[in-house]
């Protein structure tokens, strides 16, 4: 018998889905990207495509209810699912939500969770159309499925990048990870104080609100998808950054058969992230490269788009794709070149 | 704070989904039936519809790994999901599977689970197109989403029945429930013997193979859907029987605004089910009315279809719909009339 940790999440998925083929004419693309791609039109010339993605979130693995309000959890679970549809250059339209709850859960808890789910649906224009509600022997389990759409020509797969393409990211990275460090530290302090509410020090997150918000209430970058469309820019490849920049760039390289050169100093980092990293004695770029849950977009564009992408707000060019034989490289601030390593968050590795 | 058990599954779903409205033109029907119904064609006259359904299965609640082989579990989980698509008079096309596993799970266990999932997909012509694989702190959790299709005119909602419509069921009922009783009894015997493998009595299921198969390896009634189509019969309302006949008939009545009269003696029961019921000192019709997990189809047809449906193999007419003011009635073998009660399996009730 073999431990799952020996394969890791992606090795395991490769093994479990090995040799799968698609037989139905409505199945266009299966396992291996942010969404599956389907076609459900009687007219075979119709370019409208259906995107489907699903995520499972387990208590104690993906979230800690000691510092995650249920409304925030519902909001985040939905948004993270929508993010997978945007990451294909699509628009999320419907959400299905399954929830399994243990006995300590009361109706009011589920009301809270659903208020967050509903708020996310409302803000992103998504309809809640189904799901399943059941019991669990212990913790809370959530499973969300999002259905969305895209035009066939607009869909950005992970496999579409070419050598010389620019590598771009939206927003900034590492903030959710530093938010998690802050929360975990507060939880430990709280626990060590034996939790007498009147005497326990209240956590002070002044000046770190942004980090906490990035952790507990991330947003999907619908705005970036809109800006790229307005600027007439169509990503050659795209995915969202859920596990960490390094690991995601390596996915793009693997699926596009390219190498890459990333420039550390170009990786966008927020001021609060930098301050918190210093306080925790972390290299801020390590947090930005390997911290997960930022849900920013990572995408590639033809080199010729350079001047146009520089006009797009809140997007940074952080490197470029190379031929595969040049490897996957990170160039640090002092000009040293390293092999990129995927140390992203992986729930199936020890 | 209010216990979830005070509402039950359906009360809870009503509360959580109260006031939900659909905003996207691609969302045609949301919560309340076996599947959500979507339209993803650019041509608004296109009658092709997309069906989506999702199910969550938790260890210790929906299955017991002490007597459920993982391959069977995978097969059943997929088939149960497909059954929801057939229950709309549709055809399942794609499946997404999310799995969360605890540390005691090895790769070989997942291989087993996936061999069952793959077998079901192969047999039913469904493509496995995505999913999620992660860790659980406790037991095994499964979440499946099936996407299928149907022609707009063919879709059978729960709400389409009329007073005087015939109520029909496929196959026979109560077998999976008696299979569960057998398995639970063997588990208790095994546990009381302290599980020394060499001395423990091996369970003898001779003559009860059918009950065990109905429990561990149910099939979705694709064949019935095909036969109805061939016979030119279109159900006015339909759903699959997962929780028990009484509770499902009551759903049809509620959503179609009808009453009903069911005739106990017409409810189809297999010989093995009857024998096992006698052995366990159960009323076999109680098992057939309230036992869940048969995954047979329950549907209604216009009264005028009576002679044609009698020609369809493995379908029985068990009663008819009535005006709502006549109530939901069960007529026993001796002609006594009772109010129908939903005592079906409900994971959210005590």
Interface residues (C-beta under 8 A of the other chain):
Chain A: X1 X2 X3 X4 X6 X7 X9 X12 X13 X15 X16 X17 X20 X22 X23 X24 X26 X27 X29 X30 X31 X35 X36 X38 X40 X41 X42 X43 X46 X47 X48 X49 X50 X52 X53 X54 X55 X56 X58 X59 X60 X61 X62 X93 X94 X96 X98 X99 X100 X101 X105 X106 X107 X108 X109 X110 X111 X114 X118 X125 X126 X127 X128 X129 X130 X131 X132 X133 X134 X135 X136 X137 X138 X139 X141 X143 X145 X147 X149 X347 X348
Chain B: X1 X2 X3 X4 X6 X7 X9 X12 X13 X15 X16 X17 X20 X22 X23 X24 X26 X27 X29 X30 X31 X35 X36 X38 X40 X41 X42 X43 X46 X47 X48 X49 X50 X52 X53 X54 X55 X56 X58 X59 X60 X61 X62 X93 X94 X96 X98 X99 X100 X101 X105 X106 X107 X108 X109 X110 X111 X114 X118 X125 X126 X127 X128 X129 X130 X131 X132 X133 X134 X135 X136 X137 X138 X139 X141 X143 X145 X147 X149 X347 X348
